Amino acid sequence: MAQQTKQIPVSSIILDEDIYPRKGINHRRVGIFSENIRDGFKFDPIEVEPCPDKPGWYRLLEWAHRWSAFKSTGVEEVKAIIKNLDGNDPLLYAAAKAIGPKQLTEDEAKDTARRAYSGNTSLTSTDIGKAIGRSRQTVDLYLTDLRAVNQMDRDIKIFRLNRLGIPQDRMAKRLGLDQKTIHYHLGKMPMLANSLNGDLTRGFTVAQVAQKHSWTEPMVWSLALEGKNDHDRFKELGWGYCTWDKWEWNDCDKRFGDDWPGRIPAQMIAHILRCFSKPDDLILDPMAGGGVTPDTCLAMGRRCWAFDLMDRPETRPEIEPFHWDISSDQGLLWPVSAKGKPDLIIFDPPYFDKKAADYYKKSISGLSRKAYLEFLEAFFVLLKQNVKKTTRMAFINADWRDFQNKPAIEEKYKGGILLDDYLDVLKKAGWYHTHIIQAPMSSQRFNAGVVSAMQKKNILGVISRYVIVLGQEC
Ligand SMILES: C[S@@+](CC[C@H](N)C(=O)[O-])C[C@H]1O[C@@H](n2cnc3c(N)ncnc32)[C@H](O)[C@@H]1O
């Protein structure tokens, strides 16, 4: 571990409770140290590390009582060893240092072990035990309940990723585990499913089982609907099937996907899956946002690989973080190895300009009209190069027209992006549409005040949205 020793102001040192293993400061000890300081006694330097998010500040790793004594006796500068812990856990480091002068109490040792483990679940009982001066067995006892919750949480994530057909090497990378551990946990999946299936057979509803086992509803649906065909799955999920090429819903089904800017109804994804894919097909969603595609794939028995700029490892481990970046030195890259190619792509990009403020700043919604269309063309070419000849794409898009707060008759062309613009770009990239399905957004999202203002001014708003389904042959 690198270190340097120098004089630093006492006022630049803090006691950070997150990495302090004791329950509090013992004022009698501080009093004794204060007397020593007044008597001119010279202490060893105190140990600190730079505060991670506060440049110029240091947090104590050792000698909290002496530091308190320096403060109370008005010492302005002290000699300090500034440590770089090189990734070692600062709480455990501080605990190990505390053992020398005075053992941690039982409460302090237990609390430190639990805090260290919660901050880093890959720490072993032996590592923790060494730092806090307790045996491995004692630490095992301190951590029993935390480990059980963590194991369950991990098993649930592995179940979800496995169910969606994410290969083991990517699961391991995503969950920060090695492949052997993933393999071991996969062996437990049938048992895990049995306990939920038992509750479903006993007549509990999907929502009740999900709540009882802390699973998401789509995961429980994936078990409850196992072996059923698409028709029966729709029935059980309470979705009517639209036979014609106009799909309309007033609301998103809240059981699938998160509240997300530009969220689309799960019913729309389910219709795309039912019409243009088969059970167990692999679906790719390159900009998956709130996760409505992977959730619906679970319920419809399809595999799904999903990517997005936004990384939410805890709530959406199945959405792998990836930036489709046309401006990078290597140009647009493909996120995974050549193994496994999707049967269907469901692509729901953020709409040009409109939602720019809602998304992360690297989002393509912040691009100019020209750059946005150039991105799409390059992206469609990239997709074509990396999928099968038979792969289809369902491209979800909405007309973007600036209605300029004017009556429709006075509106001027101001560079909107409409259906024909998308079709041009798609054709240039070698994708040919077989279906254009109207799937308008619900007009109910406009409140009565807005509608009345639009009516007064003769404004023609936009709710048109399409699912363009494409293949690669003429
Ligand atoms: C319209 S949203 C998808 C919504 C999703 N279908 C749903 O219903 O929840 C578009 C997503 O594209 C992502 N995105 C935008 N630009 C991206 C880029 N260059 N690379 C990766 N993801 C991007 C945004 O983070 C956003 O979540």
The ligand as an SDF file (V2000), in Angstrom:
LIG
                    3D

 27 29  0  0  0  0  0  0  0  0999 V2000
  -37.9640    5.1910  -25.9150 C   0  0  0  0  0  0  0  0  0  0  0  0
  -36.8350    4.6140  -24.7140 S   0  0  0  0  0  0  0  0  0  0  0  0
  -37.1980    2.9060  -24.6770 C   0  0  0  0  0  0  0  0  0  0  0  0
  -38.4300    2.6750  -23.8550 C   0  0  0  0  0  0  0  0  0  0  0  0
  -38.7540    1.2210  -23.6870 C   0  0  0  0  0  0  0  0  0  0  0  0
  -39.2130    0.6140  -24.9130 N   0  0  0  0  0  0  0  0  0  0  0  0
  -39.8270    1.1260  -22.6130 C   0  0  0  0  0  0  0  0  0  0  0  0
  -41.0100    0.9670  -22.9500 O   0  0  0  0  0  0  0  0  0  0  0  0
  -39.4890    1.2550  -21.4310 O   0  0  0  0  0  0  0  0  0  0  0  0
  -35.3060    4.7080  -25.5350 C   0  0  0  0  0  0  0  0  0  0  0  0
  -34.0700    4.2910  -24.7410 C   0  0  0  0  0  0  0  0  0  0  0  0
  -32.9310    4.4450  -25.5960 O   0  0  0  0  0  0  0  0  0  0  0  0
  -31.8000    4.6590  -24.7700 C   0  0  0  0  0  0  0  0  0  0  0  0
  -30.7330    5.2310  -25.6200 N   0  0  0  0  0  0  0  0  0  0  0  0
  -30.7330    6.4040  -26.2660 C   0  0  0  0  0  0  0  0  0  0  0  0
  -29.5930    6.5700  -26.9630 N   0  0  0  0  0  0  0  0  0  0  0  0
  -28.8520    5.4540  -26.7440 C   0  0  0  0  0  0  0  0  0  0  0  0
  -27.5640    5.0120  -27.1990 C   0  0  0  0  0  0  0  0  0  0  0  0
  -26.8290    5.7640  -28.0290 N   0  0  0  0  0  0  0  0  0  0  0  0
  -27.1030    3.8060  -26.7730 N   0  0  0  0  0  0  0  0  0  0  0  0
  -27.8500    3.0450  -25.9230 C   0  0  0  0  0  0  0  0  0  0  0  0
  -29.0890    3.4020  -25.4820 N   0  0  0  0  0  0  0  0  0  0  0  0
  -29.5820    4.5950  -25.8900 C   0  0  0  0  0  0  0  0  0  0  0  0
  -32.3130    5.6200  -23.7150 C   0  0  0  0  0  0  0  0  0  0  0  0
  -31.5260    5.5240  -22.5300 O   0  0  0  0  0  0  0  0  0  0  0  0
  -33.7660    5.1380  -23.5220 C   0  0  0  0  0  0  0  0  0  0  0  0
  -33.8770    4.3290  -22.3780 O   0  0  0  0  0  0  0  0  0  0  0  0
  1  2  1  0
  2  3  1  0
  2 10  1  0
  3  4  1  0
  4  5  1  0
  5  6  1  0
  5  7  1  0
  7  8  2  0
  7  9  1  0
 10 11  1  0
 11 12  1  0
 11 26  1  0
 12 13  1  0
 13 14  1  0
 13 24  1  0
 14 15  1  0
 14 23  1  0
 15 16  2  0
 16 17  1  0
 17 18  1  0
 17 23  2  0
 18 19  1  0
 18 20  2  0
 20 21  1  0
 21 22  2  0
 22 23  1  0
 24 25  1  0
 24 26  1  0
 26 27  1  0
M  CHG  2   2   1   9  -1
M  END
$$$$
